[in-house]
Amino acid sequence: MPFGFREPGPETPEHVGQVQPRLQAGQFPVLVDGARSVAEASINIEYLQMNHPGRVRLIPEAGLALATQRLERAYAWLDGYLGTQTWAAGKDDSMADCAASTALFYADWTYRIPERFAVVCAYRARRLERPSYARAVDEARRFRHFFPLGAPDRD
């Protein structure tokens, strides 16, 4: 795939103006594909593999299988841990739930929580029903195009 390289620096101030607006949390390198900007080297590799695969596979199939296996193991653990309780640390919504929410939100985008983990699915749905969390998710919709793997049309 043809590409143009831009290195911002004192010798190339014109590149600073091109790259600076595309930085997400100051992470380098930034890959620009049309209107989409993707920051951070490992995420660039994932994005290229998914959207512009070439002759060389950048992410081996075994890596995908291992990642899937680890997510399934995490979903199974959380499904068992939550059991019949409503929230992660007891009967009340707490910081533990706030911390888990974002990771679970994006994990489900990358590998949909299988229906057999019904407790985890219900927990994620409860989090999305919380007014403050629902508001945060709604207000962040305009940033979904930055999600490197592509945001699903849900949530």
N, CA, C and O atoms as a GROMACS GRO file, in nm:
protein
  620
    1MET      N    1   0.085  -0.118   0.000
    1MET     CA    2   0.000   0.000   0.000
    1MET      C    3   0.089   0.124   0.000
    1MET      O    4   0.176   0.135   0.086
    2PRO      N    5   0.072   0.215  -0.092
    2PRO     CA    6   0.153   0.336  -0.094
    2PRO      C    7   0.119   0.425   0.026
    2PRO      O    8   0.005   0.429   0.072
    3PHE      N    9   0.220   0.496   0.073
    3PHE     CA   10   0.199   0.585   0.186
    3PHE      C   11   0.298   0.701   0.179
    3PHE      O   12   0.400   0.694   0.110
    4GLY      N   13   0.264   0.806   0.252
    4GLY     CA   14   0.354   0.920   0.264
    4GLY      C   15   0.400   0.931   0.408
    4GLY      O   16   0.320   0.917   0.500
    5PHE      N   17   0.528   0.954   0.428
    5PHE     CA   18   0.585   0.964   0.562
    5PHE      C   19   0.602   1.111   0.598
    5PHE      O   20   0.657   1.189   0.520
    6ARG      N   21   0.554   1.150   0.717
    6ARG     CA   22   0.569   1.286   0.766
    6ARG      C   23   0.628   1.280   0.906
    6ARG      O   24   0.568   1.223   0.997
    7GLU      N   25   0.746   1.337   0.922
    7GLU     CA   26   0.809   1.340   1.054
    7GLU      C   27   0.810   1.483   1.106
    7GLU      O   28   0.879   1.570   1.051
    8PRO      N   29   0.731   1.509   1.213
    8PRO     CA   30   0.731   1.645   1.267
    8PRO      C   31   0.859   1.671   1.345
    8PRO      O   32   0.907   1.585   1.419
    9GLY      N   33   0.913   1.788   1.329
    9GLY     CA   34   1.035   1.824   1.401
    9GLY      C   35   1.078   1.964   1.365
    9GLY      O   36   1.015   2.030   1.283
   10PRO      N   37   1.186   2.011   1.427
   10PRO     CA   38   1.233   2.147   1.402
   10PRO      C   39   1.270   2.172   1.255
   10PRO      O   40   1.255   2.283   1.205
   11GLU      N   41   1.317   2.067   1.187
   11GLU     CA   42   1.355   2.082   1.046
   11GLU      C   43   1.234   2.079   0.953
   11GLU      O   44   1.245   2.120   0.837
   12THR      N   45   1.121   2.030   1.002
   12THR     CA   46   1.000   2.016   0.919
   12THR      C   47   0.878   2.073   0.991
   12THR      O   48   0.786   1.998   1.024
   13PRO      N   49   0.876   2.203   1.017
   13PRO     CA   50   0.763   2.262   1.091
   13PRO      C   51   0.629   2.245   1.020
   13PRO      O   52   0.524   2.244   1.085
   14GLU      N   53   0.632   2.232   0.887
   14GLU     CA   54   0.506   2.213   0.815
   14GLU      C   55   0.439   2.081   0.852
   14GLU      O   56   0.317   2.069   0.844
   15HIS      N   57   0.518   1.982   0.890
   15HIS     CA   58   0.462   1.853   0.930
   15HIS      C   59   0.397   1.859   1.067
   15HIS      O   60   0.302   1.786   1.094
   16VAL      N   61   0.447   1.946   1.153
   16VAL     CA   62   0.388   1.961   1.287
   16VAL      C   63   0.242   2.000   1.273
   16VAL      O   64   0.156   1.946   1.343
   17GLY      N   65   0.213   2.093   1.184
   17GLY     CA   66   0.075   2.138   1.162
   17GLY      C   67  -0.014   2.030   1.104
   17GLY      O   68  -0.135   2.031   1.126
   18GLN      N   69   0.046   1.937   1.029
   18GLN     CA   70  -0.032   1.827   0.971
   18GLN      C   71  -0.060   1.718   1.074
   18GLN      O   72  -0.167   1.658   1.073
   19VAL      N   73   0.036   1.692   1.162
   19VAL     CA   74   0.026   1.581   1.256
   19VAL      C   75  -0.043   1.621   1.386
   19VAL      O   76  -0.124   1.545   1.439
   20GLN      N   77  -0.014   1.739   1.437
   20GLN     CA   78  -0.064   1.782   1.569
   20GLN      C   79  -0.216   1.766   1.585
   20GLN      O   80  -0.259   1.712   1.687
   21PRO      N   81  -0.297   1.810   1.491
   21PRO     CA   82  -0.443   1.797   1.510
   21PRO      C   83  -0.492   1.652   1.514
   21PRO      O   84  -0.602   1.625   1.560
   22ARG      N   85  -0.410   1.560   1.465
   22ARG     CA   86  -0.451   1.419   1.458
   22ARG      C   87  -0.408   1.338   1.579
   22ARG      O   88  -0.446   1.221   1.593
   23LEU      N   89  -0.329   1.397   1.667
   23LEU     CA   90  -0.279   1.322   1.783
   23LEU      C   91  -0.393   1.292   1.880
   23LEU      O   92  -0.476   1.379   1.910
   24GLN      N   93  -0.396   1.171   1.927
   24GLN     CA   94  -0.493   1.128   2.028
   24GLN      C   95  -0.412   1.097   2.153
   24GLN      O   96  -0.338   0.999   2.157
   25ALA      N   97  -0.426   1.178   2.253
   25ALA     CA   98  -0.354   1.160   2.379
   25ALA      C   99  -0.202   1.162   2.359
   25ALA      O  100  -0.128   1.100   2.435
   26GLY      N  101  -0.156   1.232   2.256
   26GLY     CA  102  -0.013   1.247   2.233
   26GLY      C  103   0.060   1.122   2.189
   26GLY      O  104   0.182   1.117   2.200
   27GLN      N  105  -0.010   1.022   2.140
   27GLN     CA  106   0.054   0.896   2.102
   27GLN      C  107   0.104   0.898   1.959
   27GLN      O  108   0.037   0.948   1.868
   28PHE      N  109   0.223   0.843   1.940
   28PHE     CA  110   0.285   0.830   1.810
   28PHE      C  111   0.302   0.682   1.780
   28PHE      O  112   0.302   0.603   1.874
   29PRO      N  113   0.317   0.642   1.661
   29PRO     CA  114   0.294   0.719   1.539
   29PRO      C  115   0.146   0.732   1.511
   29PRO      O  116   0.064   0.658   1.567
   30VAL      N  117   0.112   0.824   1.423
   30VAL     CA  118  -0.026   0.844   1.381
   30VAL      C  119  -0.037   0.796   1.237
   30VAL      O  120   0.038   0.841   1.150
   31LEU      N  121  -0.130   0.707   1.211
   31LEU     CA  122  -0.158   0.657   1.078
   31LEU      C  123  -0.284   0.729   1.030
   31LEU      O  124  -0.384   0.730   1.101
   32VAL      N  125  -0.279   0.787   0.912
   32VAL     CA  126  -0.395   0.856   0.855
   32VAL      C  127  -0.440   0.778   0.733
   32VAL      O  128  -0.363   0.756   0.640
   33ASP      N  129  -0.566   0.736   0.736
   33ASP     CA  130  -0.625   0.661   0.626
   33ASP      C  131  -0.753   0.733   0.587
   33ASP      O  132  -0.858   0.712   0.647
   34GLY      N  133  -0.744   0.817   0.486
   34GLY     CA  134  -0.860   0.898   0.448
   34GLY      C  135  -0.891   0.996   0.560
   34GLY      O  136  -0.804   1.073   0.601
   35ALA      N  137  -1.014   0.996   0.609
   35ALA     CA  138  -1.054   1.085   0.717
   35ALA      C  139  -1.024   1.027   0.855
   35ALA      O  140  -1.043   1.095   0.956
   36ARG      N  141  -0.979   0.904   0.860
   36ARG     CA  142  -0.957   0.835   0.989
   36ARG      C  143  -0.812   0.847   1.033
   36ARG      O  144  -0.719   0.829   0.953
   37SER      N  145  -0.792   0.877   1.161
   37SER     CA  146  -0.659   0.882   1.222
   37SER      C  147  -0.651   0.773   1.329
   37SER      O  148  -0.742   0.759   1.410
   38VAL      N  149  -0.542   0.698   1.327
   38VAL     CA  150  -0.522   0.589   1.423
   38VAL      C  151  -0.385   0.609   1.486
   38VAL      O  152  -0.284   0.615   1.416
   39ALA      N  153  -0.383   0.619   1.619
   39ALA     CA  154  -0.257   0.645   1.690
   39ALA      C  155  -0.207   0.522   1.763
   39ALA      O  156  -0.285   0.436   1.804
   40GLU      N  157  -0.075   0.514   1.778
   40GLU     CA  158  -0.003   0.412   1.856
   40GLU      C  159   0.033   0.294   1.766
   40GLU      O  160  -0.051   0.243   1.692
   41ALA      N  161   0.157   0.253   1.774
   41ALA     CA  162   0.214   0.156   1.680
   41ALA      C  163   0.139   0.024   1.673
   41ALA      O  164   0.107  -0.022   1.564
   42SER      N  165   0.110  -0.040   1.787
   42SER     CA  166   0.045  -0.171   1.781
   42SER      C  167  -0.097  -0.161   1.727
   42SER      O  168  -0.144  -0.252   1.659
   43ILE      N  169  -0.165  -0.050   1.755
   43ILE     CA  170  -0.300  -0.032   1.703
   43ILE      C  171  -0.293  -0.003   1.553
   43ILE      O  172  -0.382  -0.044   1.478
   44ASN      N  173  -0.189   0.068   1.508
   44ASN     CA  174  -0.168   0.089   1.364
   44ASN      C  175  -0.159  -0.045   1.292
   44ASN      O  176  -0.219  -0.065   1.187
   45ILE      N  177  -0.083  -0.138   1.351
   45ILE     CA  178  -0.064  -0.270   1.291
   45ILE      C  179  -0.197  -0.345   1.283
   45ILE      O  180  -0.229  -0.404   1.180
   46GLU      N  181  -0.274  -0.342   1.392
   46GLU     CA  182  -0.405  -0.408   1.391
   46GLU      C  183  -0.496  -0.346   1.285
   46GLU      O  184  -0.563  -0.418   1.211
   47TYR      N  185  -0.496  -0.214   1.278
   47TYR     CA  186  -0.580  -0.145   1.181
   47TYR      C  187  -0.542  -0.184   1.038
   47TYR      O  188  -0.628  -0.215   0.956
   48LEU      N  189  -0.412  -0.182   1.009
   48LEU     CA  190  -0.367  -0.218   0.874
   48LEU      C  191  -0.403  -0.362   0.840
   48LEU      O  192  -0.446  -0.391   0.728
   49GLN      N  193  -0.386  -0.454   0.936
   49GLN     CA  194  -0.419  -0.594   0.911
   49GLN      C  195  -0.567  -0.610   0.878
   49GLN      O  196  -0.603  -0.686   0.788
   50MET      N  197  -0.651  -0.540   0.951
   50MET     CA  198  -0.796  -0.556   0.932
   50MET      C  199  -0.847  -0.482   0.808
   50MET      O  200  -0.937  -0.531   0.740
   51ASN      N  201  -0.790  -0.365   0.777
   51ASN     CA  202  -0.845  -0.282   0.672
   51ASN      C  203  -0.767  -0.283   0.541
   51ASN      O  204  -0.822  -0.251   0.436
   52HIS      N  205  -0.639  -0.319   0.547
   52HIS     CA  206  -0.556  -0.322   0.428
   52HIS      C  207  -0.461  -0.442   0.433
   52HIS      O  208  -0.339  -0.424   0.430
   53PRO      N  209  -0.515  -0.563   0.442
   53PRO     CA  210  -0.426  -0.680   0.451
   53PRO      C  211  -0.343  -0.694   0.324
   53PRO      O  212  -0.390  -0.671   0.212
   54GLY      N  213  -0.220  -0.732   0.345
   54GLY     CA  214  -0.129  -0.751   0.232
   54GLY      C  215  -0.082  -0.894   0.223
   54GLY      O  216  -0.144  -0.985   0.278
   55ARG      N  217   0.029  -0.913   0.154
   55ARG     CA  218   0.084  -1.048   0.137
   55ARG      C  219   0.132  -1.106   0.270
   55ARG      O  220   0.123  -1.227   0.292
   56VAL      N  221   0.182  -1.020   0.357
   56VAL     CA  222   0.235  -1.064   0.486
   56VAL      C  223   0.129  -1.040   0.593
   56VAL      O  224   0.076  -0.930   0.605
   57ARG      N  225   0.100  -1.142   0.670
   57ARG     CA  226   0.003  -1.131   0.779
   57ARG      C  227   0.074  -1.067   0.898
   57ARG      O  228   0.169  -1.124   0.952
   58LEU      N  229   0.027  -0.949   0.940
   58LEU     CA  230   0.090  -0.874   1.050
   58LEU      C  231   0.055  -0.930   1.187
   58LEU      O  232   0.134  -0.919   1.281
   59ILE      N  233  -0.061  -0.990   1.197
   59ILE     CA  234  -0.105  -1.052   1.322
   59ILE      C  235  -0.131  -1.199   1.292
   59ILE      O  236  -0.225  -1.231   1.219
   60PRO      N  237  -0.051  -1.288   1.347
   60PRO     CA  238  -0.069  -1.430   1.315
   60PRO      C  239  -0.203  -1.483   1.365
   60PRO      O  240  -0.255  -1.438   1.467
   61GLU      N  241  -0.258  -1.581   1.292
   61GLU     CA  242  -0.385  -1.643   1.331
   61GLU      C  243  -0.379  -1.695   1.474
   61GLU      O  244  -0.478  -1.684   1.548
   62ALA      N  245  -0.265  -1.751   1.516
   62ALA     CA  246  -0.254  -1.804   1.652
   62ALA      C  247  -0.273  -1.693   1.755
   62ALA      O  248  -0.327  -1.716   1.862
   63GLY      N  249  -0.227  -1.571   1.721
   63GLY     CA  250  -0.244  -1.458   1.811
   63GLY      C  251  -0.391  -1.423   1.830
   63GLY      O  252  -0.434  -1.391   1.941
   64LEU      N  253  -0.467  -1.429   1.722
   64LEU     CA  254  -0.610  -1.403   1.730
   64LEU      C  255  -0.679  -1.510   1.813
   64LEU      O  256  -0.766  -1.479   1.895
   65ALA      N  257  -0.640  -1.634   1.793
   65ALA     CA  258  -0.699  -1.744   1.871
   65ALA      C  259  -0.666  -1.729   2.019
   65ALA      O  260  -0.752  -1.752   2.105
   66LEU      N  261  -0.543  -1.690   2.049
   66LEU     CA  262  -0.503  -1.672   2.189
   66LEU      C  263  -0.579  -1.556   2.253
   66LEU      O  264  -0.624  -1.567   2.367
   67ALA      N  265  -0.594  -1.447   2.180
   67ALA     CA  266  -0.669  -1.332   2.233
   67ALA      C  267  -0.815  -1.370   2.259
   67ALA      O  268  -0.872  -1.332   2.361
   68THR      N  269  -0.874  -1.444   2.166
   68THR     CA  270  -1.012  -1.490   2.183
   68THR      C  271  -1.024  -1.580   2.305
   68THR      O  272  -1.117  -1.566   2.384
   69GLN      N  273  -0.930  -1.672   2.319
   69GLN     CA  274  -0.930  -1.763   2.433
   69GLN      C  275  -0.920  -1.685   2.565
   69GLN      O  276  -0.989  -1.717   2.662
   70ARG      N  277  -0.835  -1.584   2.570
   70ARG     CA  278  -0.817  -1.506   2.693
   70ARG      C  279  -0.940  -1.423   2.725
   70ARG      O  280  -0.978  -1.411   2.842
   71LEU      N  281  -1.004  -1.367   2.623
   71LEU     CA  282  -1.128  -1.292   2.649
   71LEU      C  283  -1.237  -1.385   2.699
   71LEU      O  284  -1.311  -1.351   2.791
   72GLU      N  285  -1.247  -1.502   2.638
   72GLU     CA  286  -1.348  -1.598   2.684
   72GLU      C  287  -1.322  -1.641   2.828
   72GLU      O  288  -1.415  -1.657   2.906
   73ARG      N  289  -1.196  -1.659   2.862
   73ARG     CA  290  -1.161  -1.694   3.000
   73ARG      C  291  -1.199  -1.581   3.096
   73ARG      O  292  -1.251  -1.607   3.204
   74ALA      N  293  -1.174  -1.458   3.056
   74ALA     CA  294  -1.211  -1.343   3.139
   74ALA      C  295  -1.363  -1.332   3.153
   74ALA      O  296  -1.414  -1.306   3.262
   75TYR      N  297  -1.436  -1.352   3.042
   75TYR     CA  298  -1.582  -1.348   3.048
   75TYR      C  299  -1.635  -1.458   3.140
   75TYR      O  300  -1.727  -1.435   3.218
   76ALA      N  301  -1.577  -1.577   3.131
   76ALA     CA  302  -1.621  -1.689   3.216
   76ALA      C  303  -1.595  -1.659   3.362
   76ALA      O  304  -1.680  -1.684   3.448
   77TRP      N  305  -1.477  -1.604   3.392
   77TRP     CA  306  -1.445  -1.569   3.531
   77TRP      C  307  -1.543  -1.465   3.583
   77TRP      O  308  -1.597  -1.480   3.693
   78LEU      N  309  -1.568  -1.360   3.506
   78LEU     CA  310  -1.658  -1.253   3.550
   78LEU      C  311  -1.800  -1.306   3.564
   78LEU      O  312  -1.871  -1.267   3.657
   79ASP      N  313  -1.841  -1.394   3.475
   79ASP     CA  314  -1.974  -1.453   3.483
   79ASP      C  315  -1.991  -1.528   3.615
   79ASP      O  316  -2.094  -1.516   3.681
   80GLY      N  317  -1.888  -1.604   3.653
   80GLY     CA  318  -1.893  -1.676   3.780
   80GLY      C  319  -1.880  -1.585   3.900
   80GLY      O  320  -1.948  -1.604   4.001
   81TYR      N  321  -1.793  -1.486   3.890
   81TYR     CA  322  -1.770  -1.393   4.002
   81TYR      C  323  -1.896  -1.314   4.034
   81TYR      O  324  -1.932  -1.300   4.151
   82LEU      N  325  -1.962  -1.263   3.932
   82LEU     CA  326  -2.082  -1.182   3.957
   82LEU      C  327  -2.197  -1.268   4.009
   82LEU      O  328  -2.277  -1.223   4.091
   83GLY      N  329  -2.204  -1.392   3.960
   83GLY     CA  330  -2.309  -1.482   4.006
   83GLY      C  331  -2.445  -1.417   4.005
   83GLY      O  332  -2.498  -1.381   3.900
   84THR      N  333  -2.502  -1.402   4.124
   84THR     CA  334  -2.636  -1.342   4.134
   84THR      C  335  -2.631  -1.200   4.188
   84THR      O  336  -2.736  -1.138   4.208
   85GLN      N  337  -2.511  -1.147   4.211
   85GLN     CA  338  -2.505  -1.010   4.263
   85GLN      C  339  -2.523  -0.909   4.150
   85GLN      O  340  -2.493  -0.937   4.034
   86THR      N  341  -2.574  -0.792   4.185
   86THR     CA  342  -2.603  -0.690   4.086
   86THR      C  343  -2.480  -0.613   4.044
   86THR      O  344  -2.462  -0.582   3.926
   87TRP      N  345  -2.393  -0.582   4.141
   87TRP     CA  346  -2.275  -0.500   4.114
   87TRP      C  347  -2.148  -0.574   4.154
   87TRP      O  348  -2.152  -0.671   4.230
   88ALA      N  349  -2.035  -0.527   4.104
   88ALA     CA  350  -1.907  -0.595   4.121
   88ALA      C  351  -1.862  -0.608   4.265
   88ALA      O  352  -1.803  -0.709   4.303
   89ALA      N  353  -1.887  -0.506   4.346
   89ALA     CA  354  -1.835  -0.508   4.483
   89ALA      C  355  -1.945  -0.516   4.588
   89ALA      O  356  -1.926  -0.476   4.703
   90GLY      N  357  -2.060  -0.568   4.549
   90GLY     CA  358  -2.168  -0.584   4.646
   90GLY      C  359  -2.301  -0.534   4.595
   90GLY      O  360  -2.330  -0.542   4.475
   91LYS      N  361  -2.381  -0.483   4.687
   91LYS     CA  362  -2.517  -0.445   4.652
   91LYS      C  363  -2.529  -0.307   4.589
   91LYS      O  364  -2.633  -0.272   4.534
   92ASP      N  365  -2.423  -0.227   4.597
   92ASP     CA  366  -2.426  -0.092   4.542
   92ASP      C  367  -2.329  -0.075   4.427
   92ASP      O  368  -2.221  -0.135   4.424
   93ASP      N  369  -2.368   0.008   4.332
   93ASP     CA  370  -2.279   0.047   4.223
   93ASP      C  371  -2.162   0.123   4.285
   93ASP      O  372  -2.183   0.210   4.369
   94SER      N  373  -2.039   0.091   4.243
   94SER     CA  374  -1.922   0.152   4.308
   94SER      C  375  -1.813   0.182   4.205
   94SER      O  376  -1.831   0.165   4.085
   95MET      N  377  -1.698   0.227   4.256
   95MET     CA  378  -1.583   0.254   4.171
   95MET      C  379  -1.539   0.127   4.096
   95MET      O  380  -1.489   0.135   3.984
   96ALA      N  381  -1.558   0.012   4.158
   96ALA     CA  382  -1.522  -0.113   4.091
   96ALA      C  383  -1.602  -0.128   3.961
   96ALA      O  384  -1.548  -0.173   3.860
   97ASP      N  385  -1.728  -0.092   3.966
   97ASP     CA  386  -1.812  -0.099   3.847
   97ASP      C  387  -1.772   0.006   3.744
   97ASP      O  388  -1.772  -0.020   3.624
   98CYS      N  389  -1.738   0.125   3.792
   98CYS     CA  390  -1.693   0.231   3.701
   98CYS      C  391  -1.567   0.185   3.627
   98CYS      O  392  -1.555   0.204   3.506
   99ALA      N  393  -1.474   0.126   3.701
   99ALA     CA  394  -1.350   0.080   3.640
   99ALA      C  395  -1.374  -0.033   3.540
   99ALA      O  396  -1.312  -0.037   3.434
  100ALA      N  397  -1.464  -0.123   3.574
  100ALA     CA  398  -1.492  -0.238   3.486
  100ALA      C  399  -1.571  -0.198   3.362
  100ALA      O  400  -1.558  -0.260   3.257
  101SER      N  401  -1.652  -0.095   3.374
  101SER     CA  402  -1.743  -0.057   3.266
  101SER      C  403  -1.675  -0.030   3.134
  101SER      O  404  -1.714  -0.085   3.031
  102THR      N  405  -1.574   0.054   3.136
  102THR     CA  406  -1.509   0.093   3.011
  102THR      C  407  -1.440  -0.026   2.945
  102THR      O  408  -1.451  -0.047   2.825
  103ALA      N  409  -1.367  -0.103   3.026
  103ALA     CA  410  -1.298  -0.219   2.970
  103ALA      C  411  -1.398  -0.318   2.909
  103ALA      O  412  -1.374  -0.370   2.800
  104LEU      N  413  -1.506  -0.342   2.978
  104LEU     CA  414  -1.607  -0.435   2.929
  104LEU      C  415  -1.679  -0.379   2.806
  104LEU      O  416  -1.713  -0.453   2.713
  105PHE      N  417  -1.702  -0.250   2.807
  105PHE     CA  418  -1.767  -0.183   2.693
  105PHE      C  419  -1.687  -0.206   2.566
  105PHE      O  420  -1.742  -0.250   2.465
  106TYR      N  421  -1.557  -0.177   2.570
  106TYR     CA  422  -1.473  -0.192   2.451
  106TYR      C  423  -1.438  -0.337   2.422
  106TYR      O  424  -1.424  -0.374   2.305
  107ALA      N  425  -1.422  -0.418   2.524
  107ALA     CA  426  -1.394  -0.560   2.500
  107ALA      C  427  -1.508  -0.622   2.419
  107ALA      O  428  -1.484  -0.702   2.328
  108ASP      N  429  -1.631  -0.585   2.451
  108ASP     CA  430  -1.746  -0.638   2.378
  108ASP      C  431  -1.748  -0.588   2.234
  108ASP      O  432  -1.799  -0.657   2.146
  109TRP      N  433  -1.693  -0.471   2.210
  109TRP     CA  434  -1.685  -0.421   2.073
  109TRP      C  435  -1.584  -0.501   1.992
  109TRP      O  436  -1.605  -0.523   1.872
  110THR      N  437  -1.476  -0.545   2.054
  110THR     CA  438  -1.373  -0.617   1.981
  110THR      C  439  -1.405  -0.766   1.967
  110THR      O  440  -1.372  -0.828   1.866
  111TYR      N  441  -1.470  -0.822   2.069
  111TYR     CA  442  -1.512  -0.962   2.064
  111TYR      C  443  -1.641  -0.972   2.143
  111TYR      O  444  -1.641  -0.975   2.266
  112ARG      N  445  -1.750  -0.977   2.071
  112ARG     CA  446  -1.885  -0.975   2.132
  112ARG      C  447  -1.895  -1.079   2.242
  112ARG      O  448  -1.856  -1.194   2.224
  113ILE      N  449  -1.949  -1.039   2.356
  113ILE     CA  450  -1.966  -1.131   2.468
  113ILE      C  451  -2.064  -1.241   2.425
  113ILE      O  452  -2.179  -1.212   2.392
  114PRO      N  453  -2.018  -1.366   2.425
  114PRO     CA  454  -2.109  -1.474   2.385
  114PRO      C  455  -2.230  -1.483   2.478
  114PRO      O  456  -2.220  -1.459   2.598
  115GLU      N  457  -2.344  -1.518   2.421
  115GLU     CA  458  -2.470  -1.524   2.497
  115GLU      C  459  -2.464  -1.621   2.614
  115GLU      O  460  -2.539  -1.607   2.710
  116ARG      N  461  -2.374  -1.720   2.607
  116ARG     CA  462  -2.366  -1.817   2.718
  116ARG      C  463  -2.316  -1.751   2.847
  116ARG      O  464  -2.332  -1.808   2.955
  117PHE      N  465  -2.256  -1.632   2.836
  117PHE     CA  466  -2.216  -1.557   2.955
  117PHE      C  467  -2.326  -1.456   2.987
  117PHE      O  468  -2.304  -1.335   2.985
  118ALA      N  469  -2.444  -1.509   3.016
  118ALA     CA  470  -2.564  -1.427   3.037
  118ALA      C  471  -2.548  -1.328   3.152
  118ALA      O  472  -2.601  -1.217   3.145
  119VAL      N  473  -2.477  -1.366   3.256
  119VAL     CA  474  -2.458  -1.277   3.372
  119VAL      C  475  -2.375  -1.155   3.330
  119VAL      O  476  -2.407  -1.042   3.368
  120VAL      N  477  -2.270  -1.177   3.251
  120VAL     CA  478  -2.186  -1.067   3.204
  120VAL      C  479  -2.266  -0.977   3.110
  120VAL      O  480  -2.256  -0.854   3.118
  121CYS      N  481  -2.343  -1.037   3.020
  121CYS     CA  482  -2.426  -0.958   2.929
  121CYS      C  483  -2.525  -0.870   3.006
  121CYS      O  484  -2.543  -0.753   2.974
  122ALA      N  485  -2.587  -0.927   3.108
  122ALA     CA  486  -2.683  -0.852   3.189
  122ALA      C  487  -2.613  -0.742   3.268
  122ALA      O  488  -2.668  -0.632   3.282
  123TYR      N  489  -2.495  -0.770   3.320
  123TYR     CA  490  -2.418  -0.670   3.394
  123TYR      C  491  -2.382  -0.552   3.303
  123TYR      O  492  -2.399  -0.436   3.341
  124ARG      N  493  -2.334  -0.582   3.183
  124ARG     CA  494  -2.300  -0.476   3.089
  124ARG      C  495  -2.423  -0.393   3.055
  124ARG      O  496  -2.415  -0.271   3.046
  125ALA      N  497  -2.537  -0.459   3.035
  125ALA     CA  498  -2.662  -0.388   3.006
  125ALA      C  499  -2.704  -0.299   3.123
  125ALA      O  500  -2.750  -0.187   3.102
  126ARG      N  501  -2.688  -0.348   3.247
  126ARG     CA  502  -2.721  -0.266   3.365
  126ARG      C  503  -2.634  -0.141   3.371
  126ARG      O  504  -2.682  -0.033   3.404
  127ARG      N  505  -2.507  -0.157   3.338
  127ARG     CA  506  -2.417  -0.040   3.339
  127ARG      C  507  -2.465   0.063   3.237
  127ARG      O  508  -2.466   0.183   3.266
  128LEU      N  509  -2.505   0.016   3.119
  128LEU     CA  510  -2.551   0.107   3.015
  128LEU      C  511  -2.683   0.175   3.051
  128LEU      O  512  -2.717   0.279   2.994
  129GLU      N  513  -2.757   0.117   3.145
  129GLU     CA  514  -2.883   0.177   3.190
  129GLU      C  515  -2.862   0.284   3.297
  129GLU      O  516  -2.951   0.365   3.321
  130ARG      N  517  -2.746   0.286   3.360
  130ARG     CA  518  -2.717   0.387   3.463
  130ARG      C  519  -2.717   0.524   3.396
  130ARG      O  520  -2.645   0.543   3.298
  131PRO      N  521  -2.794   0.620   3.446
  131PRO     CA  522  -2.804   0.751   3.379
  131PRO      C  523  -2.670   0.819   3.354
  131PRO      O  524  -2.647   0.873   3.246
  132SER      N  525  -2.581   0.818   3.452
  132SER     CA  526  -2.453   0.887   3.432
  132SER      C  527  -2.368   0.816   3.327
  132SER      O  528  -2.302   0.881   3.246
  133TYR      N  529  -2.369   0.684   3.328
  133TYR     CA  530  -2.290   0.608   3.232
  133TYR      C  531  -2.351   0.621   3.092
  133TYR      O  532  -2.279   0.639   2.994
  134ALA      N  533  -2.483   0.612   3.084
  134ALA     CA  534  -2.551   0.627   2.956
  134ALA      C  535  -2.522   0.765   2.896
  134ALA      O  536  -2.503   0.778   2.775
  135ARG      N  537  -2.518   0.865   2.980
  135ARG     CA  538  -2.487   1.001   2.932
  135ARG      C  539  -2.343   1.007   2.878
  135ARG      O  540  -2.319   1.064   2.772
  136ALA      N  541  -2.248   0.948   2.952
  136ALA     CA  542  -2.109   0.948   2.907
  136ALA      C  543  -2.095   0.876   2.773
  136ALA      O  544  -2.024   0.923   2.683
  137VAL      N  545  -2.161   0.763   2.759
  137VAL     CA  546  -2.157   0.687   2.633
  137VAL      C  547  -2.217   0.770   2.520
  137VAL      O  548  -2.162   0.777   2.411
  138ASP      N  549  -2.330   0.834   2.548
  138ASP     CA  550  -2.398   0.913   2.446
  138ASP      C  551  -2.313   1.034   2.405
  138ASP      O  552  -2.303   1.064   2.286
  139GLU      N  553  -2.254   1.102   2.502
  139GLU     CA  554  -2.175   1.220   2.470
  139GLU      C  555  -2.045   1.186   2.397
  139GLU      O  556  -1.986   1.271   2.331
  140ALA      N  557  -2.001   1.061   2.409
  140ALA     CA  558  -1.877   1.019   2.342
  140ALA      C  559  -1.902   0.964   2.201
  140ALA      O  560  -1.807   0.927   2.132
  141ARG      N  561  -2.027   0.957   2.159
  141ARG     CA  562  -2.058   0.900   2.027
  141ARG      C  563  -1.982   0.971   1.915
  141ARG      O  564  -1.941   0.907   1.818
  142ARG      N  565  -1.962   1.100   1.928
  142ARG     CA  566  -1.896   1.175   1.821
  142ARG      C  567  -1.749   1.137   1.804
  142ARG      O  568  -1.686   1.175   1.705
  143PHE      N  569  -1.694   1.062   1.901
  143PHE     CA  570  -1.554   1.019   1.893
  143PHE      C  571  -1.540   0.874   1.845
  143PHE      O  572  -1.428   0.823   1.834
  144ARG      N  573  -1.650   0.808   1.816
  144ARG     CA  574  -1.644   0.666   1.781
  144ARG      C  575  -1.561   0.638   1.655
  144ARG      O  576  -1.505   0.530   1.641
  145HIS      N  577  -1.553   0.733   1.568
  145HIS     CA  578  -1.475   0.710   1.446
  145HIS      C  579  -1.326   0.695   1.477
  145HIS      O  580  -1.250   0.650   1.391
  146PHE      N  581  -1.283   0.731   1.598
  146PHE     CA  582  -1.144   0.713   1.638
  146PHE      C  583  -1.115   0.570   1.683
  146PHE      O  584  -0.999   0.531   1.692
  147PHE      N  585  -1.218   0.492   1.713
  147PHE     CA  586  -1.196   0.355   1.760
  147PHE      C  587  -1.132   0.276   1.646
  147PHE      O  588  -1.194   0.260   1.540
  148PRO      N  589  -1.009   0.228   1.666
  148PRO     CA  590  -0.932   0.172   1.555
  148PRO      C  591  -0.996   0.055   1.483
  148PRO      O  592  -0.976   0.038   1.363
  149LEU      N  593  -1.073  -0.026   1.553
  149LEU     CA  594  -1.130  -0.144   1.489
  149LEU      C  595  -1.265  -0.117   1.427
  149LEU      O  596  -1.325  -0.206   1.366
  150GLY      N  597  -1.314   0.006   1.440
  150GLY     CA  598  -1.445   0.040   1.390
  150GLY      C  599  -1.549   0.016   1.497
  150GLY      O  600  -1.559  -0.095   1.549
  151ALA      N  601  -1.624   0.116   1.530
  151ALA     CA  602  -1.727   0.104   1.634
  151ALA      C  603  -1.850   0.036   1.578
  151ALA      O  604  -1.896   0.072   1.469
  152PRO      N  605  -1.905  -0.061   1.649
  152PRO     CA  606  -2.029  -0.123   1.600
  152PRO      C  607  -2.145  -0.026   1.611
  152PRO      O  608  -2.141   0.068   1.690
  153ASP      N  609  -2.246  -0.049   1.535
  153ASP     CA  610  -2.364   0.039   1.535
  153ASP      C  611  -2.462  -0.008   1.642
  153ASP      O  612  -2.574  -0.050   1.612
  154ARG      N  613  -2.419   0.001   1.767
  154ARG     CA  614  -2.503  -0.036   1.882
  154ARG      C  615  -2.451   0.036   2.005
  154ARG      O  616  -2.352   0.110   1.998
  155ASP      N  617  -2.515   0.015   2.114
  155ASP     CA  618  -2.481   0.082   2.241
  155ASP      C  619  -2.508   0.229   2.230
  155ASP      O  620  -2.486   0.303   2.326
   0.00000   0.00000   0.00000
